[in-house]
Structure formats: structure tokens, C-alpha cells
Amino acid sequence: MTDVLRDLKAQNQITLTCLLQFSDIKQDKFDDIMNRIIFAFGIDYRDPNSRVDFDMYVRIKCFMKYYTISKEDLTKMWFKIINPSANVSLPKDELEDLFERFARGKIQSQKILVSAHFSENMIKLLEREGCENPEEPKEILMSEVNRKIEDGTINIELFNQMIKTECSFKVW
């Protein structure tokens, strides 16, 4: 019996390294983006021996592949992914780059038209909805983004499109 199977049977858990290596959750995500996702689930991505139990695996899978997490949990997850350090505001150029790379995935080595337009339009949407920091116009206020998502002004589904491989990247 392999060490992985012995480990799994003994504790009903696997290491983060094993999860990332042998499951399809990583798909085509850049490593830093996958780290953000793992962190949003409360797992220490810096420790390859972090343990992931079956329930956590199912939650990650529901987020990444089946899109079946409640809106409330989804909002919390996306906020942790976008802003893992809980900053008051984030630079627009950083957000635009994150959105573009998230949408494109690492299969393409360069920006592609679809992901570039999606990320540009996401920033424009955030500006149009009043999320721009009035004191620092090159930044987006994260509390405003959260408020707009919670009140339904910004549809959380826009963020979900970044993880869906079959999406059309439509920004309203």
C-alpha cells in the first residue's frame, strides 16, 4: 500500500501537497491564485503538510467545480481570495492583473483578448458602482465592493465566472 493510501486510511485526511498533486482542483490556476483560494478555505498553503479532510475537500470542490456554495459563503470566499490581507483598499492595477490572470489561467502565457477585456470591464464596473477610493482614485475600496455585492448591486456571479472554464466573461 502506498504511503498516500495508508495516510488517508489512518486519519481520513490527506496533505495539501497530495490534494494539489492528485486532484483536479488546481486545473489551470496560477500558483499564487491557487494559494489565495486555499487560504480562503482556512488552509495554510505555505505548509505542504497541511491536512485536508473529506468535508473540506468537498467544500473546495463545490466552490471550484460545481459552484454550489451559498451566496453568503460565496461572498466571504471571494472576499478572502481577492483581499487575503484584509486591506482597506487595493490598487486598481493589482486587481485588474489578478482578474485577468484568474480568468485566463496559466495555459496561455500571455494576456488574451477575452481575459483582458473582462478584467478591464470589472474595474470599470467597480468604478461605476462607486467603489473607487475618493482619496486615492487609483484604488478600489474593498468595503464598498463588499457592500455592493451584499446588496446585490454587483452580482457575485461575475466573480464566479473567473473559475468557470466554460464561461463567456460577460460584465454587465
CYANA upper distance limits for C-alpha pairs under 8 A (distance plus 0.5 A):
  1 MET  CA      5 LEU  CA      6.99
  1 MET  CA      6 ARG  CA      7.04
  2 THR  CA      6 ARG  CA      6.74
  3 ASP  CA      7 ASP  CA      6.40
  4 VAL  CA      8 LEU  CA      6.62
  4 VAL  CA     14 ILE  CA      7.94
  4 VAL  CA     18 CYS  CA      8.09
  5 LEU  CA      9 LYS  CA      6.60
  6 ARG  CA     10 ALA  CA      6.57
  7 ASP  CA     11 GLN  CA      6.85
  7 ASP  CA     12 ASN  CA      8.17
  7 ASP  CA     13 GLN  CA      7.76
  7 ASP  CA     14 ILE  CA      7.26
  8 LEU  CA     12 ASN  CA      5.40
  8 LEU  CA     13 GLN  CA      5.70
  8 LEU  CA     14 ILE  CA      6.08
  9 LYS  CA     13 GLN  CA      8.32
 12 ASN  CA     53 ASP  CA      6.72
 12 ASN  CA     54 PHE  CA      7.49
 13 GLN  CA     51 ARG  CA      6.56
 13 GLN  CA     52 VAL  CA      5.87
 13 GLN  CA     53 ASP  CA      4.77
 13 GLN  CA     54 PHE  CA      7.02
 14 ILE  CA     18 CYS  CA      6.84
 14 ILE  CA     19 LEU  CA      7.20
 14 ILE  CA     51 ARG  CA      6.09
 14 ILE  CA     52 VAL  CA      5.89
 14 ILE  CA     53 ASP  CA      7.00
 15 THR  CA     19 LEU  CA      6.82
 15 THR  CA     48 PRO  CA      7.20
 15 THR  CA     49 ASN  CA      5.56
 15 THR  CA     50 SER  CA      5.96
 15 THR  CA     51 ARG  CA      5.13
 15 THR  CA     52 VAL  CA      6.49
 16 LEU  CA     20 LEU  CA      6.66
 16 LEU  CA     45 TYR  CA      7.97
 16 LEU  CA     47 ASP  CA      8.43
 16 LEU  CA     48 PRO  CA      6.02
 16 LEU  CA     49 ASN  CA      6.54
 16 LEU  CA     50 SER  CA      5.90
 16 LEU  CA     51 ARG  CA      6.47
 16 LEU  CA     52 VAL  CA      6.74
 17 THR  CA     21 GLN  CA      6.52
 17 THR  CA     48 PRO  CA      5.67
 17 THR  CA     49 ASN  CA      7.25
 18 CYS  CA     22 PHE  CA      6.35
 18 CYS  CA     23 SER  CA      8.41
 19 LEU  CA     23 SER  CA      6.03
 19 LEU  CA     52 VAL  CA      8.27
 20 LEU  CA     24 ASP  CA      8.01
 20 LEU  CA     25 ILE  CA      7.42
 20 LEU  CA     26 LYS  CA      6.65
 25 ILE  CA     60 ILE  CA      8.22
 25 ILE  CA     61 LYS  CA      7.18
 25 ILE  CA     64 MET  CA      7.05
 25 ILE  CA     65 LYS  CA      7.96
 26 LYS  CA     34 MET  CA      7.14
 28 ASP  CA    105 GLY  CA      5.69
 28 ASP  CA    106 LYS  CA      5.93
 28 ASP  CA    107 ILE  CA      6.60
 29 LYS  CA     33 ILE  CA      6.79
 29 LYS  CA     34 MET  CA      6.46
 29 LYS  CA    102 PHE  CA      7.41
 29 LYS  CA    105 GLY  CA      5.57
 29 LYS  CA    106 LYS  CA      6.32
 30 PHE  CA     34 MET  CA      6.70
 30 PHE  CA    101 ARG  CA      8.04
 30 PHE  CA    102 PHE  CA      8.06
 30 PHE  CA    105 GLY  CA      6.83
 30 PHE  CA    106 LYS  CA      6.00
 31 ASP  CA     35 ASN  CA      6.59
 32 ASP  CA     36 ARG  CA      6.85
 33 ILE  CA     37 ILE  CA      6.89
 33 ILE  CA     81 ILE  CA      8.45
 33 ILE  CA    102 PHE  CA      7.38
 34 MET  CA     38 ILE  CA      6.64
 35 ASN  CA     39 PHE  CA      6.48
 35 ASN  CA     45 TYR  CA      6.27
 36 ARG  CA     40 ALA  CA      6.62
 36 ARG  CA     80 LYS  CA      8.02
 36 ARG  CA     81 ILE  CA      5.53
 36 ARG  CA     82 ILE  CA      8.20
 36 ARG  CA     84 PRO  CA      7.36
 37 ILE  CA     41 PHE  CA      7.21
 37 ILE  CA     77 MET  CA      8.42
 37 ILE  CA     80 LYS  CA      8.48
 37 ILE  CA     81 ILE  CA      6.11
 38 ILE  CA     42 GLY  CA      7.34
 38 ILE  CA     43 ILE  CA      6.13
 38 ILE  CA     44 ASP  CA      7.84
 38 ILE  CA     45 TYR  CA      6.71
 39 PHE  CA     43 ILE  CA      5.63
 39 PHE  CA     44 ASP  CA      6.56
 39 PHE  CA     45 TYR  CA      6.77
 39 PHE  CA     80 LYS  CA      8.21
 39 PHE  CA     81 ILE  CA      8.04
 39 PHE  CA     84 PRO  CA      8.13
 40 ALA  CA     77 MET  CA      6.18
 40 ALA  CA     78 TRP  CA      8.35
 40 ALA  CA     80 LYS  CA      5.61
 40 ALA  CA     81 ILE  CA      6.21
 40 ALA  CA     84 PRO  CA      7.85
 41 PHE  CA     56 MET  CA      8.41
 41 PHE  CA     60 ILE  CA      8.00
 41 PHE  CA     77 MET  CA      7.87
 43 ILE  CA     50 SER  CA      7.32
 43 ILE  CA     51 ARG  CA      8.43
 43 ILE  CA     52 VAL  CA      8.35
 44 ASP  CA     50 SER  CA      6.77
 45 TYR  CA     50 SER  CA      7.82
 52 VAL  CA     56 MET  CA      6.57
 52 VAL  CA     57 TYR  CA      7.02
 53 ASP  CA     57 TYR  CA      6.76
 54 PHE  CA     58 VAL  CA      6.69
 55 ASP  CA     59 ARG  CA      6.80
 56 MET  CA     60 ILE  CA      6.68
 57 TYR  CA     61 LYS  CA      6.57
 58 VAL  CA     62 CYS  CA      6.48
 59 ARG  CA     63 PHE  CA      6.79
 59 ARG  CA     69 ILE  CA      8.29
 60 ILE  CA     64 MET  CA      6.54
 61 LYS  CA     65 LYS  CA      5.94
 61 LYS  CA     66 TYR  CA      7.12
 62 CYS  CA     66 TYR  CA      5.23
 62 CYS  CA     67 TYR  CA      5.90
 62 CYS  CA     68 THR  CA      5.78
 62 CYS  CA     69 ILE  CA      6.78
 63 PHE  CA     67 TYR  CA      5.44
 63 PHE  CA     68 THR  CA      6.89
 63 PHE  CA     69 ILE  CA      6.59
 63 PHE  CA     74 LEU  CA      8.34
 64 MET  CA    163 ILE  CA      6.96
 64 MET  CA    164 LYS  CA      8.30
 65 LYS  CA    163 ILE  CA      8.50
 65 LYS  CA    164 LYS  CA      7.98
 67 TYR  CA    160 ASN  CA      8.23
 69 ILE  CA     73 ASP  CA      6.84
 69 ILE  CA     74 LEU  CA      6.39
 70 SER  CA     74 LEU  CA      6.41
 71 LYS  CA     75 THR  CA      6.50
 71 LYS  CA    156 ILE  CA      8.17
 72 GLU  CA     76 LYS  CA      6.95
 73 ASP  CA     77 MET  CA      6.57
 74 LEU  CA     78 TRP  CA      6.64
 74 LEU  CA    156 ILE  CA      8.18
 75 THR  CA     79 PHE  CA      6.64
 75 THR  CA    146 ASN  CA      8.36
 75 THR  CA    149 ILE  CA      7.85
 75 THR  CA    150 GLU  CA      8.14
 75 THR  CA    156 ILE  CA      7.28
 76 LYS  CA     80 LYS  CA      6.79
 77 MET  CA     81 ILE  CA      6.67
 78 TRP  CA     82 ILE  CA      6.46
 78 TRP  CA    159 PHE  CA      7.77
 79 PHE  CA     83 ASN  CA      6.22
 79 PHE  CA     84 PRO  CA      7.97
 79 PHE  CA    146 ASN  CA      7.89
 80 LYS  CA     84 PRO  CA      5.21
 80 LYS  CA     85 SER  CA      8.43
 80 LYS  CA     86 ALA  CA      8.03
 82 ILE  CA     95 LEU  CA      8.30
 83 ASN  CA     87 ASN  CA      7.02
 83 ASN  CA     90 LEU  CA      8.39
 83 ASN  CA    142 MET  CA      8.41
 87 ASN  CA    142 MET  CA      7.88
 88 VAL  CA    141 LEU  CA      6.63
 88 VAL  CA    142 MET  CA      6.29
 88 VAL  CA    143 SER  CA      7.47
 89 SER  CA    133 ASN  CA      7.88
 89 SER  CA    139 GLU  CA      6.51
 89 SER  CA    140 ILE  CA      5.77
 89 SER  CA    141 LEU  CA      4.84
 89 SER  CA    142 MET  CA      5.74
 89 SER  CA    143 SER  CA      8.44
 90 LEU  CA     94 GLU  CA      7.60
 90 LEU  CA     95 LEU  CA      7.43
 90 LEU  CA    139 GLU  CA      5.78
 90 LEU  CA    140 ILE  CA      5.86
 90 LEU  CA    141 LEU  CA      7.26
 90 LEU  CA    142 MET  CA      7.60
 91 PRO  CA     95 LEU  CA      6.91
 91 PRO  CA    138 LYS  CA      6.36
 91 PRO  CA    139 GLU  CA      4.67
 91 PRO  CA    140 ILE  CA      6.76
 92 LYS  CA     96 GLU  CA      6.45
 92 LYS  CA    123 ILE  CA      7.37
 92 LYS  CA    138 LYS  CA      6.23
 92 LYS  CA    139 GLU  CA      5.60
 92 LYS  CA    140 ILE  CA      6.63
 93 ASP  CA     97 ASP  CA      6.60
 93 ASP  CA    138 LYS  CA      8.37
 94 GLU  CA     98 LEU  CA      6.62
 95 LEU  CA     99 PHE  CA      6.54
 95 LEU  CA    123 ILE  CA      8.16
 96 GLU  CA    100 GLU  CA      6.54
 96 GLU  CA    119 SER  CA      5.69
 96 GLU  CA    120 GLU  CA      6.85
 96 GLU  CA    122 MET  CA      8.15
 96 GLU  CA    123 ILE  CA      6.99
 97 ASP  CA    101 ARG  CA      6.60
 97 ASP  CA    119 SER  CA      7.83
 98 LEU  CA    102 PHE  CA      6.38
 99 PHE  CA    103 ALA  CA      6.51
 99 PHE  CA    115 SER  CA      8.39
 99 PHE  CA    118 PHE  CA      8.25
 99 PHE  CA    119 SER  CA      5.64
 99 PHE  CA    122 MET  CA      8.40
 99 PHE  CA    162 MET  CA      7.84
100 GLU  CA    104 ARG  CA      6.51
100 GLU  CA    111 LYS  CA      7.92
100 GLU  CA    115 SER  CA      5.60
100 GLU  CA    116 ALA  CA      6.10
100 GLU  CA    118 PHE  CA      7.50
100 GLU  CA    119 SER  CA      5.51
101 ARG  CA    105 GLY  CA      6.18
101 ARG  CA    106 LYS  CA      7.90
101 ARG  CA    111 LYS  CA      8.21
101 ARG  CA    115 SER  CA      7.98
102 PHE  CA    162 MET  CA      6.27
102 PHE  CA    163 ILE  CA      7.66
103 ALA  CA    115 SER  CA      6.04
103 ALA  CA    118 PHE  CA      8.34
103 ALA  CA    119 SER  CA      8.48
103 ALA  CA    161 GLN  CA      8.03
103 ALA  CA    162 MET  CA      4.93
103 ALA  CA    163 ILE  CA      7.27
104 ARG  CA    108 GLN  CA      7.34
104 ARG  CA    111 LYS  CA      7.69
104 ARG  CA    112 ILE  CA      7.63
104 ARG  CA    115 SER  CA      5.92
108 GLN  CA    112 ILE  CA      8.14
111 LYS  CA    115 SER  CA      7.30
111 LYS  CA    116 ALA  CA      6.76
112 ILE  CA    116 ALA  CA      6.50
113 LEU  CA    117 HIS  CA      6.55
114 VAL  CA    118 PHE  CA      6.58
114 VAL  CA    169 PHE  CA      7.80
115 SER  CA    119 SER  CA      6.65
115 SER  CA    169 PHE  CA      8.09
116 ALA  CA    120 GLU  CA      6.69
117 HIS  CA    121 ASN  CA      6.46
118 PHE  CA    122 MET  CA      6.62
118 PHE  CA    169 PHE  CA      6.38
118 PHE  CA    170 LYS  CA      7.60
118 PHE  CA    171 VAL  CA      7.35
119 SER  CA    123 ILE  CA      6.92
120 GLU  CA    124 LYS  CA      6.81
121 ASN  CA    125 LEU  CA      6.48
121 ASN  CA    171 VAL  CA      6.86
122 MET  CA    126 LEU  CA      6.77
122 MET  CA    171 VAL  CA      7.12
123 ILE  CA    127 GLU  CA      6.70
124 LYS  CA    128 ARG  CA      6.49
125 LEU  CA    129 GLU  CA      6.58
125 LEU  CA    171 VAL  CA      8.24
125 LEU  CA    172 TRP  CA      8.26
126 LEU  CA    130 GLY  CA      7.01
126 LEU  CA    131 CYS  CA      5.77
126 LEU  CA    132 GLU  CA      7.38
126 LEU  CA    140 ILE  CA      7.97
126 LEU  CA    145 VAL  CA      7.64
127 GLU  CA    131 CYS  CA      5.92
127 GLU  CA    132 GLU  CA      5.63
127 GLU  CA    140 ILE  CA      8.18
129 GLU  CA    148 LYS  CA      8.19
129 GLU  CA    153 THR  CA      8.26
130 GLY  CA    144 GLU  CA      7.83
131 CYS  CA    140 ILE  CA      6.02
131 CYS  CA    141 LEU  CA      5.89
131 CYS  CA    142 MET  CA      7.88
131 CYS  CA    144 GLU  CA      5.60
131 CYS  CA    145 VAL  CA      6.36
132 GLU  CA    136 GLU  CA      8.38
132 GLU  CA    137 PRO  CA      6.49
132 GLU  CA    138 LYS  CA      8.03
132 GLU  CA    139 GLU  CA      6.53
132 GLU  CA    140 ILE  CA      5.01
132 GLU  CA    141 LEU  CA      6.38
133 ASN  CA    137 PRO  CA      5.79
133 ASN  CA    138 LYS  CA      7.86
133 ASN  CA    139 GLU  CA      6.01
133 ASN  CA    140 ILE  CA      5.84
133 ASN  CA    141 LEU  CA      5.82
140 ILE  CA    145 VAL  CA      8.37
141 LEU  CA    145 VAL  CA      7.08
142 MET  CA    146 ASN  CA      6.66
143 SER  CA    147 ARG  CA      6.60
144 GLU  CA    148 LYS  CA      6.53
145 VAL  CA    149 ILE  CA      6.70
145 VAL  CA    154 ILE  CA      8.46
146 ASN  CA    150 GLU  CA      6.59
147 ARG  CA    151 ASP  CA      6.56
148 LYS  CA    152 GLY  CA      6.54
148 LYS  CA    153 THR  CA      5.48
148 LYS  CA    154 ILE  CA      5.89
149 ILE  CA    153 THR  CA      6.51
149 ILE  CA    154 ILE  CA      5.29
149 ILE  CA    155 ASN  CA      6.57
149 ILE  CA    156 ILE  CA      6.67
152 GLY  CA    156 ILE  CA      8.50
154 ILE  CA    158 LEU  CA      8.38
156 ILE  CA    160 ASN  CA      7.18
157 GLU  CA    161 GLN  CA      6.77
158 LEU  CA    162 MET  CA      7.94
158 LEU  CA    169 PHE  CA      8.22
158 LEU  CA    170 LYS  CA      8.06
158 LEU  CA    171 VAL  CA      7.20
159 PHE  CA    163 ILE  CA      8.27
160 ASN  CA    164 LYS  CA      7.15
161 GLN  CA    167 CYS  CA      6.20
161 GLN  CA    168 SER  CA      8.16
161 GLN  CA    169 PHE  CA      6.63
162 MET  CA    167 CYS  CA      8.23
162 MET  CA    169 PHE  CA      8.04
